[in-house]
Amino acid sequence: MSAVTRTAVTASRPTQLSSARKIRNLFMGALITLATLIVVAPLILIFFYLLKEGIGAMNADFFTKVPAPEGEKGGGMLNAILGSLEMLAMASVIGVVVGVAGGIFLSEYPRHPLMPTIRMLSDVLAGIPAIVMGLVAYGLVVLKFGFSGLAGALALGFLMIPIVVRTSEEVLKLVPQTVREAGLALGLPKWLVTLKIVLPAAAGGIITGIMLALARVAGEAAPLLFTAFGNNQVNTNPLKPMSALPLEIYRGATSAYDENQRLAKAGALLLITLIFVTSLLARRFSRRK
């Protein structure tokens, strides 16, 4: 082989390798795009199905009236909307206080003797099904005091705790150790450094975790079947049975009447929209921080 031929072959190899890399890159990019579409497709199909079937029922009556008698036209989900908001607010008190406290403990006191126990309890809570949480709240509250919105909020609060604990712990770990050392160097006690310096620095991530936890529990119906039970009228007393969007969706979807099914689809559309908006706001707030 002449020197000219060898030079030509050597020069062509980088071009061949570059073309092969481009082909592999395009192929893998197509596979990733296809996998993403497969994952997202069910969510898109569900949303557009509910949009098509339920948007017609989302009128003024839907937001201002209680459900009509079984099978009759009209009515709305005012009782379920207010009940969901009230129970989520009460659940937030439980989930945020206990969850953030647990996250602080796991992040700031890693050598404490109770740390392995707290972490194990958090991991166990994260793996318990929602219906079991409902049964726990049923045994703690319902058997003694009857069905109530407070029992439903307790079950939802239990579901929020492990999510808030894990999020708070991970966000607090992102705060640089030098920030803590600077506070301690000024003579501040550790608890004051955590409260006044570390927590404000991680506030954005903690708030994001709380919003995502709310979005996670907002659609739970199973624990509310054993606790809140439901109510066809507007009730703001947490010690009485209370309705919620997941409960009304479940009952409407299992009804034999088309009108009830139509309201259930509208309720599901509202619930998915609220969860989507909450998740979107959480991510936007997190990026800003």
PyMOL commands that set and color helices and strands:
alter all, ss='L'
color gray80, all
select helices_A, chain A and resi 3-57+60-64+78-108+115-127+130-145+149-173+177-185+190-201+203-217+222-225+245-253+258-288
alter helices_A, ss='H'
color red, helices_A
deselect
rebuild
show_as cartoon
